[in-house]
Amino acid sequence: MQSSRNKLSALWQTLFGDPIRAFGVVSLLLLLSLAIAPAKNHFSEWRHYQNQYLTLIRGRGDAVTLRRHFQGGIQQIWLPEIGAVDRCTTCHVGLKEASLVDVSTQPFRRHPAIPHTAEQFGCVMCHRGQGAATTVEEAHSSTLAWEQPILPARYIESSCGQCHRAPLEGTPQLNSGRNLLAQSGCVHCHTIKLPDGSAMKGTDDPPSLLHIADKTTRDWIYAWLKDPQAYAVTAKMPNFKLRDADARDISAFLIANSSPLPGDASPVAAGQKAPDPTAGASLYGESFCASCHAVQNAAGNVVGGNLGPELTRIGTKVKPEWLQAWVRNPRAYDPPTEMPHYRFSDQQIAVLTGFLLNKTDADLLANVHLDPATPEQIAHGKTLVTEYGCASCHQIVGIKKPENFAPELTRIGSKPVTQLVFLPGMAHNLPDYIAAKIRQPRSFGSALKMPQYTFTTAQIDALATALLSLTDRTQNLPAALTVPSVPASDYQPAGKAGQLITDLACFSCHRINGRGGDMAPDLTWEGSSVQRQWLFEFLKNPNTLRPALIRRMPKFNLSDADINVFTDYIMTVYQTPAFDRDSMPSGGYPPAQVEQGKQLFYSKYACQSCHIVDTKMDKGYIGPTLTQVGSRLTAAWMYQWMKNPQALRPGTIEPNRNMSDDDARALTAYLASLKGSGKREAKQ
Amino acid sequence: MAKTIENYFDQMRGTRVWRSVFRGGTGSSTLRRSLAIQQNVFLHLFSTKVRRRMLSFSATWYLGTLTLGTFLILVSTGIFLMLYYHPSVPQAYADTKDLQFVVSSGLFLRNLHRWSAHAMVFLVFAHMFKVFYRGAYRPPREFNWVIGVILLLITLLLSYTGYLLPWDQLAYWAITVGSNIAKAVPVLGNNVHFLMLGGNLVNANALLRFYVLHCMILPLTAIVFIAIHFWRIRKDGGLYSHQSEPKTLAAKAVPAPAGAVAKGAQ
């Protein structure tokens, strides 16, 4: 102890013993500490990485080229227009070197091919992080002085969505997320303003509850409110986790509040029983109800389309007289419905509804025992309906659609982390927060109103991607950089044909002039494409064109007069301006040309790999069957189609074979000669 | 060796250029030495004579000198920082980021400025406490105490105006809160607030105003008051020393029981 103290005091004497010596020592210390700053500068991270890179490329065959491309010192991409100062390329030196394909260590990996160059938009616009930084920690992570960390790779498509409003081929996750946002009812409660000033619209169609008492019972409403997915696994309505008493009061209010449908509400088709128990199933099949409606089979798989509601337990839900009225004419109950107005006979209605009403599930309502509603319960139900924002989605008598019911999500992708309340143990970043919030909203507080959805992990990632694309930049982007979406068309055909198109809900499946669904072919140029006689026949009795397709055109039981109106309209109005339908004859080609076309069909172009002409020999199931294409399509359309299919139908999988005019003409001659089998001829 | 250097200096002091600049002549007489002090614009701020006792660390803890030291560091680093900084809304924060990431030793420069600023505030307070507890504010030094208080206020204002310049969240809200405090002044509050910020909110005008205050008005005012402060130290009889005060001297002159006086004087 004593000796160490002595040593210390000796040291003190040596260093600071007399003033001059002390001055010298202190000056030396100051000099050393001042040297730290330039030393830190010299031994900086980015210099280290650049030296590593030079070592990496030294032994390579392409070292000379890489060395010539390499520029030392701090590099930056400066784009004043979008406010980018990105120095990422200081360390990520090999980004543009295509020959570094074998290098997988960061920061030297080359960038995967994308449609933009780094000089166009910099790095941060897509990857986030702090572009100005020159250290790994500062550039990639969230720090006190910079919130925005690097965006995890699985949400990277969200960045494309900042500029591109329309769906892109390379961004399936973003596209599906945006569709989910519109389909799942998110935008009914949460406002999402688009950069063009409009608000995002929902593409789902939550049913109106104006006349709910006509349609179903209070017991069913109660069971549905408690757990929508117990009634139908594909139910879009989320679970609000209501208490028993609350579900009881809401159901009481909805029934009491419902107004009876004006007009002849109960024209019950005579209660005839179906003559044949299988008749209902076959009518259901013939009418292609399954194109839109699904049913869960015994194995638990949901089979059918998702345009309309699932019908697995429909018999437990609807009242028979309502179902009959609905099948007779759905537009009477719900004018904008996507369901077509089939022209069923009374007999058919009885058969079909009998079949549907048999689809019951006794378990669903087994435990529902509701006493008659009291006025207090009804009043409380009304309060709850207002509180939970039911009117955001559903039309309810006497309750207005609330404005800004839930937080606006227009800039959710730029929300500062400091404004988020995380759960204990959660990673503190925005993507994880959004995903967790969608996965289990009520885990953030039992008083929250957001209901529980049944999204899969992939769907949650897609939704998070779509939400992350809604950033400040999305809103502030210079107009020159935005790629707007094709505005939703409100095309509405005029006249009698227009009424028919609405009544048959053609737009539910077909797209015409930019409006409508994508389940069935685009009909914008249908008049140039098909022959009138075929169209008439097809509408009278549709048959499938593609053997591999499950979804098919339903038979609407139209009258000949209606079909004529319809056909005339299509033939006159839906024509392409690119060519004249009648510019080529539909037959009478020289046999030699027909034969040449046949040779081309089977040898040079091998069309039979996808198409069937000879039903015995050909095995092509991908494209439409061509056995009677000569009586279906116009020759001009066939010719133009073979010249450039994508010009007539963008996105078709038919390849563009770059045919010569002669080849295309010969093939047209051959196809025009395929007038169909004798069976069909005989029927005409 | 030492002799040669001394001769060389003497020779230099004798040249016409030297004498035209420093006026004083050569020689080491008491007169020459005091003239060398009195006739120099910087040195004449100091006393011509200082008691040896007052140069020891325990007498002042060098607090005033250290404060001056930090002030000089702040002025020099501040001038360098001004070379990299634009007092404009879109650039201010980016410029502080550039200082951190791309300016050679920029982070050192900024940190030195920042820590010296903190040190100066601390040292000014420490200096005042030392002066207060030693009783050095008493006549004839009461005016210099007032100058000291003014210098304290200027130091605090420099610190406050400098706080806004990085233009980050901390700065923005600190100035918002601070200016709202000024707003709470009765009657004039709103006008003071408007005058401070050049508007009703902390924005581009406030940034520019604070920049001008921080880099121009306040430092120049501080320099003027520092000069007065130093000059008054000399005029008020040099650094305060209890032993040389008239009262102490008078008390010493009176014969009294030795122990009591000695203890009282400590």
Interface residues (C-beta under 8 A of the other chain):
Chain A: I36 A37 P38 K40 N41 I74 G83 V85 R87 Q130 A132 A133 T134 T135 E138 A145
Chain B: P90 A94 K97 D98 Q100 F101 V102 S104 S105 L107 F108 D168
